[in-house]
Amino acid sequence: MSVDKAIQAGTMKIGTKQTIKQVEMGAAAEVFVAKDADPRIAGKIINLCKKHNVKMTSVETMKQLGKACGIDVGAAMAVRIKD
């Protein structure tokens, strides 16, 4: 499944703070992280996803992730919420 289809398939929260919050609450189904995101921030969410056993998907660029989420700016990360 493409990133666009995966993102459109569920309720999304966009941004670092929202993503971290949803993973910590146990509400995250899948996390999308842009490969060109700040490595310090990306590293934190990668470790958090491993700790909470949340599926992670890499996206080539922040611009591509933002577009897939339906916003006009780049996004470092986004999270699809469990149904």
C-alpha positions as a LaTeX table, in Angstrom:
\begin{tabular}{lrrr}
\hline
Residue & $x$ (\AA) & $y$ (\AA) & $z$ (\AA) \\
\hline
Met1 & 0.00 & 0.00 & 0.00 \\
Ser2 & 1.35 & 3.45 & $-0.85$ \\
Val3 & 1.94 & 6.01 & 1.86 \\
Asp4 & $-0.85$ & 8.16 & 0.41 \\
Lys5 & $-3.37$ & 5.31 & 0.63 \\
Ala6 & $-2.22$ & 4.29 & 4.14 \\
Ile7 & $-2.62$ & 7.85 & 5.38 \\
Gln8 & $-6.01$ & 8.34 & 3.74 \\
Ala9 & $-7.23$ & 5.05 & 5.26 \\
Gly10 & $-7.47$ & 6.41 & 8.79 \\
Thr11 & $-7.64$ & 9.32 & 11.18 \\
Met12 & $-4.36$ & 11.22 & 11.21 \\
Lys13 & $-2.55$ & 13.53 & 13.60 \\
Ile14 & 0.29 & 15.55 & 12.13 \\
Gly15 & 3.44 & 16.79 & 13.83 \\
Thr16 & 6.00 & 15.71 & 16.39 \\
Lys17 & 4.10 & 16.58 & 19.57 \\
Gln18 & 0.89 & 14.93 & 18.40 \\
Thr19 & 2.74 & 11.83 & 17.21 \\
Ile20 & 4.61 & 11.38 & 20.50 \\
Lys21 & 1.41 & 11.93 & 22.48 \\
Gln22 & $-0.56$ & 9.34 & 20.50 \\
Val23 & 2.22 & 6.71 & 20.74 \\
Glu24 & 2.56 & 7.24 & 24.50 \\
Met25 & $-1.22$ & 6.95 & 24.95 \\
Gly26 & $-1.28$ & 3.67 & 23.02 \\
Ala27 & $-3.54$ & 5.12 & 20.32 \\
Ala28 & $-1.06$ & 4.89 & 17.41 \\
Ala29 & $-1.63$ & 2.32 & 14.67 \\
Glu30 & 1.24 & 3.46 & 12.44 \\
Val31 & 3.79 & 6.27 & 12.48 \\
Phe32 & 5.14 & 7.94 & 9.33 \\
Val33 & 8.55 & 9.64 & 9.59 \\
Ala34 & 10.18 & 11.73 & 6.86 \\
Lys35 & 13.74 & 10.67 & 6.06 \\
Asp36 & 14.83 & 14.33 & 5.96 \\
Ala37 & 13.39 & 15.15 & 9.41 \\
Asp38 & 15.75 & 16.36 & 12.15 \\
Pro39 & 17.67 & 13.20 & 13.20 \\
Arg40 & 17.38 & 14.04 & 16.92 \\
Ile41 & 13.59 & 14.22 & 16.70 \\
Ala42 & 13.31 & 11.22 & 14.37 \\
Gly43 & 15.54 & 9.16 & 16.67 \\
Lys44 & 13.30 & 9.91 & 19.62 \\
Ile45 & 10.13 & 8.76 & 17.85 \\
Ile46 & 11.87 & 5.69 & 16.39 \\
Asn47 & 12.88 & 4.56 & 19.89 \\
Leu48 & 9.40 & 5.33 & 21.24 \\
Cys49 & 7.78 & 3.27 & 18.48 \\
Lys50 & 10.09 & 0.33 & 19.21 \\
Lys51 & 9.25 & 0.56 & 22.92 \\
His52 & 5.49 & 0.57 & 22.23 \\
Asn53 & 5.61 & $-1.89$ & 19.28 \\
Val54 & 4.15 & 0.62 & 16.82 \\
Lys55 & 4.63 & 0.08 & 13.08 \\
Met56 & 6.84 & 2.69 & 11.45 \\
Thr57 & 6.97 & 3.73 & 7.81 \\
Ser58 & 9.65 & 5.97 & 6.28 \\
Val59 & 8.64 & 8.63 & 3.78 \\
Glu60 & 11.22 & 10.16 & 1.42 \\
Thr61 & 10.69 & 13.84 & 2.28 \\
Met62 & 8.82 & 16.09 & 4.68 \\
Lys63 & 7.18 & 17.75 & 1.68 \\
Gln64 & 5.87 & 14.38 & 0.43 \\
Leu65 & 4.54 & 13.49 & 3.89 \\
Gly66 & 2.82 & 16.85 & 4.26 \\
Lys67 & 1.20 & 16.47 & 0.84 \\
Ala68 & 0.03 & 12.93 & 1.67 \\
Cys69 & $-1.54$ & 14.32 & 4.86 \\
Gly70 & $-3.35$ & 17.02 & 2.88 \\
Ile71 & $-1.38$ & 20.03 & 4.10 \\
Asp72 & 0.58 & 22.58 & 2.07 \\
Val73 & 3.73 & 22.44 & 4.22 \\
Gly74 & 6.17 & 19.68 & 5.08 \\
Ala75 & 5.64 & 17.37 & 8.02 \\
Ala76 & 8.44 & 15.61 & 9.91 \\
Met77 & 6.07 & 12.93 & 11.16 \\
Ala78 & 2.45 & 11.92 & 11.36 \\
Val79 & 0.52 & 9.17 & 13.09 \\
Arg80 & $-2.47$ & 7.09 & 12.02 \\
Ile81 & $-4.80$ & 6.53 & 14.96 \\
Lys82 & $-6.17$ & 3.07 & 15.76 \\
Asp83 & $-9.76$ & 2.47 & 14.64 \\
\hline
\end{tabular}
